[in-house]
Structures are given as structure tokens and as C-alpha cells.
């Protein structure tokens, strides 16, 4: 199966907490790596997200450690949607 990783930025205007995080994260821009796998059909190519990793801390925030936390893509989408409604 063919896979790829795409990099995006998730922007949160208020603090948020995702499953797997130790504590709420402050508002800011966060790098996100999304793993996708190729779905081949007879008429076209499509990609399906199978995983995501959020880089902590946020872009521009100094920290002693940097980490990539695995998250469920659906949880990330829900958190972004909730943040946009605020």
C-alpha cells in the first residue's frame, strides 16, 4: 500500500485538550503531520487519512522539549471545529 505524509498547520484561537495530551495546550499554531494511504479505484486516485501527529509546543513557543503526539484525525477535526465556533 502506498502512503504519504502531509504537513499542515492547525490554528487554535483558544486553549484545547485532545485525548492523549497530558494537559490543555495554549492557543497558537501547531504543526500537524497527517499520514494518508492511497485508495485506488478504477476511475481515480484518492487518499484516506489514517493517522495524525501534533507537534508540541506550538510554533514560536520556546520549550525545553519538543514532541510529536499521536492523535485521532477525527478528534483533531472536532477540536478545530469547536474552536472555530467560539
N, C-alpha and C positions, 0 to 999 in steps of 0.2 A: 504494500500500500504506500502510495506517495504522500508525504507530509510536508508541511511548511510551517514556519513561524513568522507571524507578522507582528510588528511593533506599533503600538498606538499610545496615545496619552489620554488618560481619564481625568477629567476635571471635576473636582468636588468643591462646591461653594460653602459647605459646612462639614463638620466632623462626621465620620461614618465608621461603622463597625461591620466587618464581614466575618462569616464563620471561618475559624482558623486563625484569626487575629487575636493577639494577647490583650490588646487594648484598643479603644477608639483611636482613629487616625485623624489628624487635623485637616482642615480644608487645604486644598492645593492641587497641583498637577502631579499625577502619578504615571510612571511608565508602566505599560502593560504588554507582556508578551502573550500572544494567543497562538496556540497550536491548532492546526487545522489538518484534516485529511481529505484527500481527493475522492470525490464521488463521481464515478464515470457512468454516464448514461449514453444511450445511443445517439442522442441529439445534441448534448452539450456537456461541458465540464462544470462541476460545482464543488465548493469547499464546505466542509462541516466543521464547526469548532468543537474540539474535543477536550480542551483544557486552557487554562489561563494562569498567568503568574503576575502578581503585582509587586513592583519593586518598592521597597521601603528603605529610607524615608522618601518623602515627596521630593520632586525636582526642586533644587535650590535650597533645600534644608540640609544643614550640616549635621552629620551624625557619626558616631564612632564606628558603627557597623552598618553595613548595607546587606539587605537580604531580599530574596525573591520568595514570596509566599504563594503557594498554590491556592487558587480559588475556583469555585464552580462558576463557569461563564454566566449561567442564569442568575446566580447570586449577585455577580458584579453588575449585570444589566439592571436588576431590580434596585440595587443601591443607587445606581446612576439615575434611574427614572424617579426614585423617591427624592433624590437631591434636586432634580430639575423642577419638581412640583413645589418645592419650598420657596 
